[in-house]
Amino acid sequence: MAQMKESSPKNETTKQLTLIQAINEAMRLMLEEDNRTIILGEDIGKNGGVFRATEGLQEAFGDDRVVDTPLSEAGIIGTSIGLAVNGFRPVAEIQFLGFIYPAYEQIMTHVSRIRMRSMSRFTVPMVIRAPYGAGIRAPEIHSDSTEILFTHMPGIKVVCPSNPYDAKGLLIAAMEDPDPVLVLEPMKNYRAKKEAIPVGKYTVEIGKGKIVREGKDVTLIAWGAMISIAEKAAEQVDKKGISCEIIDLRTLYPLDRDIIAESVQKTTRAVVIHEAHNTGGLGNDIVSLINDTAFLYLRAPIERVTGFDVPVPFFTLEEHYLPTPARVVEGIEKVVHF
């Protein structure tokens, strides 16, 4: 799969945006720049989407560029495939990641395979946007964190921004990518904070993680809404003399092997944090990667702090399901004092 390099904005002017506003800004820029770009999904036009990610876009670009679709995830993805192989660059919104399952067959059978199937005569330059994760008091099937279903699917990239800057840069990179990209958007972070981000166009390279906090005693590996949990835990153990390095993966497939290996080789300990279920979660792949690249450096077994092996519970119980700073602190102390 082709890799898109990172690019800097030509305009250094910045403005304060939330993560959801940064996503809107990315789509607006690409709709203006490339008339092949088409946005489609349920309630994204007149209503501006359930989270207002597409607010104002249909009014600005018309209902043939920002298309309200029937309630059919398989239809949305199937239509996007047809558009993509015929020269368009569709961005399909799935209202919640938990609604994507009816479209899974289309993604597995066609989206991820057309380049291989056609020996690169056809590609699928499409983006699938999907809000995911718990913590916003949503009903059942609205809070799933099932990224692992797609990170085991060669042919499609999976990215997950944790902050407004990365949200805009990763989405633009995904929209310019010649191959399909699934963009997972942590709902809990949509309006968690504002950040000064460039007004102009820029990209964040797909496949590259980022060290968001330097440290020397233990590496914390996380993504999406779990970055803030890792930061809070790191602040707590810092008072006890434990220095944590935090990696924001940003891309879940392909993983940035180098940043993980180099950090764990330096700190000699690792804690992986994700809200998805423990069994079969992406943490397992990260543990395997560390064992492949840094096993002889480890001073303690790798710890995982994750969601539990149950469906995400109803909103009155979801805080008991999600990893907390206290649980992460426990994991950190376990590897440090092994």
For each residue, the residues with C-beta under 8 A, 3 or more apart:
1: 115 155 157 179 254
2: 177 178 179
3: 205 206 207
4: 173 176 177 203 205 206
5: 203 205
6: 169 173 202 203 204 205 208
7: 201 202 203
8: 202
9: 12 198 199 200 201 202
10: 200 201
11: 198 199 200
12: 9 198
13: 198 199 200
14: 196 197 198 199
15: 196 197 199
16: 194 195 196
17: 21 22 25 164 168 194 195 197
18: 21 22 164 190 191 192 193 194
19: 22 23 161 163 164 167 185 186 189 190 191 192
20: 23 24 51 52 53 185 190 191
21: 17 18 24 25 164
22: 17 18 19 25 26 164 165 167 168 171 195 197
23: 19 20 26 27 53 129 167 168 171 185
24: 20 21 27 28 52 53 54 55 56 57
25: 17 21 22 28 29 168
26: 22 23 29 30 167 168 169 171 172 175
27: 23 24 30 31 37 39 53 54 57 91 171 175
28: 24 25 31 32 56 57 60
29: 25 26 32 33 172 200 201
30: 26 27 33 34 37 89 91 172 175 176
31: 27 28 34 37 39 57 60 61 65 66
32: 28 29
33: 29 30 37 201
34: 30 31 37 89
35: 65
36: 87 88 89
37: 27 30 31 33 34 65 88 89 90 91 175
38: 64 65 66 67 83 88 89 90 91
39: 27 31 44 54 57 65 66 67 90 91 93
40: 44 66 67 68 69 76 79 80 90 91 92 93
41: 44 49 54 67 68 69 76 92 93 94 95 129
42: 68 69 70 71 76 93 95
43: 46 47 49 50 68 95
44: 39 40 41 47 48 49 53 54 57 58 66 67 68 93
45: 48 54 57 58 63 66 67 68
46: 43 58 68
47: 43 44 50
48: 44 45 52 53 54 55 56 57 58
49: 41 43 44 52 53 54 55 93 95
50: 43 47 95
51: 20 131 187 190
52: 20 24 48 49 55
53: 20 23 24 27 44 48 49 93 129 185
54: 24 27 39 41 44 45 48 49 57 58 66 93
55: 24 48 49 52
56: 24 28 48 59 60
57: 24 27 28 31 39 44 45 48 54 60 61 65 66
58: 44 45 46 48 54 61 62 63 65 66 68
59: 56
60: 28 31 56 57
61: 31 57 58 65 66
62: 58 65 66
63: 45 58 66 67 68
64: 38 67
65: 31 35 37 38 39 57 58 61 62
66: 31 38 39 40 44 45 54 57 58 61 62 63
67: 38 39 40 41 44 45 63 64
68: 40 41 42 43 44 45 46 58 63
69: 40 41 42 72 75 76 79
70: 42 75
71: 42
72: 69 75 76 102
73: 76 77 94 99 100 101 102 103
74: 77 78 102 103 105 106
75: 69 70 72 78 79
76: 40 41 42 69 72 73 79 80 92 93 94 103
77: 73 74 80 81 92 103 106 107 111 128
78: 74 75 81 82 103 106 110
79: 40 69 75 76 82 83 90
80: 40 76 77 83 84 90 92 126 128
81: 77 78 84 85 106 110 111 114 124 126
82: 78 79 85 86
83: 38 79 80 86 88 90 126
84: 80 81 88 89 90 123 124 125 126 180
85: 81 82 114 122 123 124
86: 82 83
87: 36
88: 36 37 38 83 84
89: 30 34 36 37 38 84 125 126 127 175
90: 37 38 39 40 79 80 83 84 126 127
91: 27 30 37 38 39 40 126 127 129 175
92: 40 41 76 77 80 126 127 128 129
93: 39 40 41 42 44 49 53 54 76 129 130
94: 41 73 76 97 99 100 103 128 129 130
95: 41 42 43 49 50 99 131
96: 99 130 131 132 138 141 142 143 144
97: 94 100 130 131 132 133 144 145 146 147 184
98: 101 132 141 142 143 144 146
99: 73 94 95 96 102 141
100: 73 94 97 103 104 107 128 130
101: 73 98 104
102: 72 73 74 99
103: 73 74 76 77 78 94 100 106 107
104: 100 101 107 108 149
105: 74 108 109
106: 74 77 78 81 103 109 110 111
107: 77 100 103 104 110 111 112 128 150 153 156 180
108: 104 105 111 112 113 153
109: 105 106 113
110: 78 81 106 107 113 114 124
111: 77 81 106 107 108 114 124 126 128 155 156 180
112: 107 108 153 154 155 156 180
113: 108 109 110 116 117 155
114: 81 85 110 111 117 118 122 123 124
115: 1 118 120 122 123 124 155 179
116: 113 119 155
117: 113 114 122
118: 114 115 121 122
119: 116
120: 115 123
121: 118
122: 85 114 115 117 118
123: 84 85 114 115 120 178 179
124: 81 84 85 110 111 114 115 179 180
125: 84 89 177 178 179 180
126: 80 81 83 84 89 90 91 92 111 180 181
127: 89 90 91 92 171 174 175 177 180 181 182 183
128: 77 80 92 94 100 107 111 180 181 182 183
129: 23 41 53 91 92 93 94 171 183 185
130: 93 94 96 97 100 182 183 184 185
131: 51 95 96 97 185 186 187 190
132: 96 97 98 143 144 145 146 147 184 185 186 187 224
133: 97 143 145 186 187 188 224 225 275
134: 138 143 145 188 275 307 312 318 321 322
135: 143 187 188 225 318 319 322
136: 143 187 188
137: 315 318
138: 96 134 142 143 187 315
139: 142 314 315
140: 143 311 312 314
141: 96 98 99 144
142: 96 98 138 139
143: 96 98 132 133 134 135 136 138 140 187 312 318
144: 96 97 98 132 141 312
145: 97 132 133 134 274 275 276 277 307 312
146: 97 98 132 149 276
147: 97 132 150 151 158 160 184 252 276 282
148: 151 152 276 280 281 282
149: 104 146 152 153
150: 107 147 153 156 158 182 253
151: 147 148 158 252 253 282 285
152: 148 149
153: 107 108 112 149 150 156 253
154: 112
155: 1 111 112 113 115 116 179 180
156: 107 111 112 150 153 179 180 181 182 253
157: 1 174 177 179 180 181 182 206 207 251 253 254
158: 147 150 151 181 182 184 251 252 253
159: 170 173 174 181 182 183 184 206 250 251 252
160: 147 183 184 185 186 223 224 249 250 251 252
161: 19 166 167 169 170 171 183 185 186 204 224 250
162: 166 186 189 223 224 225 227 228 248 250
163: 19 166 167 189 193 195 227
164: 17 18 19 21 22 167 168 193 194 195 197
165: 22 168 169 195 197 204
166: 161 162 163 169 170 204 210 248 250
167: 19 22 23 26 161 163 164 170 171 185
168: 17 22 23 25 26 164 165 171 172 197 202
169: 6 26 161 165 166 172 173 202 203 204
170: 159 161 166 167 173 174 183 203 204 206 250 251
171: 22 23 26 27 127 129 161 167 168 174 175 183
172: 26 29 30 168 169 175 176 201 202 203
173: 4 6 159 169 170 176 177 181 203 204 205 206
174: 127 157 159 170 171 177 181 183 206
175: 26 27 30 37 89 91 127 171 172
176: 4 30 172 173 203
177: 2 4 125 127 157 173 174 180 181 206
178: 2 123 125
179: 1 2 115 123 124 125 155 156 157
180: 84 107 111 112 124 125 126 127 128 155 156 157 177
181: 126 127 128 156 157 158 159 173 174 177 206
182: 127 128 130 150 156 157 158 159
183: 127 128 129 130 159 160 161 170 171 174
184: 97 130 132 147 158 159 160 224 252
185: 19 20 23 53 129 130 131 132 160 161 167 189 190
186: 19 131 132 133 160 161 162 189 190 224 225
187: 51 131 132 133 135 136 138 143 190 225
188: 133 134 135 136 192 225
189: 19 162 163 185 186 192 193 224 225 228
190: 18 19 20 51 131 185 186 187
191: 18 19 20
192: 18 19 188 189 228
193: 18 163 164 189
194: 16 17 18 164
195: 16 17 22 163 164 165
196: 14 15 16
197: 14 15 17 22 164 165 168
198: 9 11 12 13 14 202
199: 9 11 13 14 15
200: 9 10 11 13 29
201: 7 9 10 29 33 172
202: 6 7 8 9 168 169 172 198
203: 4 5 6 7 169 170 172 173 176
204: 6 161 165 166 169 170 173 208 250
205: 3 4 5 6 173 208
206: 3 4 157 159 170 173 174 177 181 251
207: 3 157 251 254 256
208: 6 204 205 250 251 256 259
209: 247 248 249 250 251 255 256 259 260
210: 166 247 248 250 259
211: 214 245 246 247 248 259 263
212: 227 231 246 247 248
213: 231 234 244 245 246
214: 211 245
215: 218 219 234 243 244 245 246 267
216: 243 245 266 267
217: 242 243 244 267 269 336
218: 215 242 243 244 245 267 269 270 271 332 335 336
219: 215 244 245 246 247 260 263 264 266 267 269 270 271
220: 230 233 234 244 245 246 247 270 271 273 328 332
221: 247 249 260 270 271 272 273 286
222: 226 227 229 230 246 247 248 249 272 273 274
223: 160 162 226 227 248 249 250 252 274
224: 132 133 160 161 162 184 186 189 227 275
225: 133 135 162 186 187 188 189 228 229 275
226: 222 223 229 230 273 274 275 323
227: 162 163 212 222 223 224 230 231 246 248
228: 162 189 192 225 231 232
229: 222 225 226 232 233 273 322 323 324 325 328
230: 220 222 226 227 233 234 244 246 273 328
231: 212 213 227 228 234 235 246
232: 228 229 235 236 325 328
233: 220 229 230 236 237 244 325 326 328 329 332
234: 213 215 220 230 231 237 238 244 246 332
235: 231 232 238 239
236: 232 233 239 240 325 329
237: 233 234 240 242 244 329 332 333 336
238: 234 235 241 242 243 244
239: 235 236
240: 236 237
241: 238
242: 217 218 237 238 332 333 336
243: 215 216 217 218 238
244: 213 215 217 218 219 220 230 233 234 237 238 332
245: 211 213 214 215 216 218 219 220 263 266 267
246: 211 212 213 215 219 220 222 227 230 231 234
247: 209 210 211 212 219 220 221 222 259 260 263
248: 162 166 209 210 211 212 222 223 227
249: 160 209 221 222 223 252 255 256
250: 159 160 161 162 166 170 204 208 209 210 223 256
251: 157 158 159 160 170 206 207 208 209 254 255 256
252: 147 151 158 159 160 184 223 249 255 282
253: 150 151 153 156 157 158
254: 1 157 207 251
255: 209 249 251 252 260 285 286 289
256: 207 208 209 249 250 251 259 260
257: 260 261 289 293
258: 261 262
259: 208 209 210 211 247 256 262 263
260: 209 219 221 247 255 256 257 263 264 286 289 290 293 294
261: 257 258 264 265 289 290 293 294
262: 258 259 265 266
263: 211 219 245 247 259 260 266 267
264: 219 260 261 267 268 269 270 290 293 294 297 298
265: 261 262 268 293 294 297
266: 216 219 245 262 263
267: 215 216 217 218 219 245 263 264 270
268: 264 265 297 298 299 300
269: 217 218 219 264 298 299 300 335 336 338
270: 218 219 220 221 264 267 290 298 302 303 335
271: 218 219 220 221 302 303 304 305 328 331 332 335
272: 221 222 283 286 287 302 303 304 305 306
273: 220 221 222 226 229 230 304 305 306 323 328 331
274: 145 222 223 226 281 282 283 304 306 307 323
275: 133 134 145 224 225 226 306 307 321 322 323
276: 145 146 147 148 281 282 283 306 307
277: 145 280 281 306 307 308 309 310
278: 281 283 304 306 307 308 309
279: 309
280: 148 277 284
281: 148 274 276 277 278 284 304 306 307
282: 147 148 151 252 274 276 285 286
283: 272 274 276 278 286 287 304 306
284: 280 281 287 288
285: 151 255 282 288 289
286: 221 255 260 272 282 283 289 290
287: 272 283 284 290 291 302 304
288: 284 285 291 292
289: 255 257 260 261 285 286 292 293
290: 260 261 264 270 286 287 293 294 295 298 302
291: 287 288 294 295 302
292: 288 289 295
293: 257 260 261 264 265 289 290
294: 260 261 264 265 290 291 297 298
295: 290 291 292 298
296:
297: 264 265 268 294
298: 264 268 269 270 290 294 295 301 302
299: 268 269 335 338
300: 268 269 303 334 335 336 338
301: 298 335 338
302: 270 271 272 287 290 291 298 335
303: 270 271 272 300 331 332 334 335
304: 271 272 273 274 278 281 283 287 331
305: 271 272 273 323 327 328 330 331
306: 272 273 274 275 276 277 278 281 283 323
307: 134 145 274 275 276 277 278 281 312 321 322 323
308: 277 278 321
309: 277 278 279
310: 277 313 321
311: 140
312: 134 140 143 144 145 307 318 321
313: 310 316 317 318 320 321
314: 139 140 317 318
315: 137 138 139 318
316: 313
317: 313 314 320 321
318: 134 135 137 143 312 313 314 315 321 322
319: 135 322 324
320: 313 317
321: 134 275 307 308 310 312 313 317 318
322: 134 135 229 275 307 318 319
323: 226 229 273 274 275 305 306 307 327 328
324: 229 319 327 328
325: 229 232 233 236 328 329
326: 233 329 330
327: 305 323 324 330 331
328: 220 229 230 232 233 271 273 305 323 324 325 331 332
329: 233 236 237 325 326 332 333
330: 305 326 327 333 334
331: 271 273 303 304 305 327 328 334 335
332: 218 220 233 234 237 242 244 271 303 328 329 335 336
333: 237 242 329 330 336 337
334: 300 303 330 331 337 338
335: 218 269 270 271 299 300 301 302 303 331 332 338
336: 217 218 237 242 269 300 332 333
337: 333 334
338: 269 299 300 301 334 335
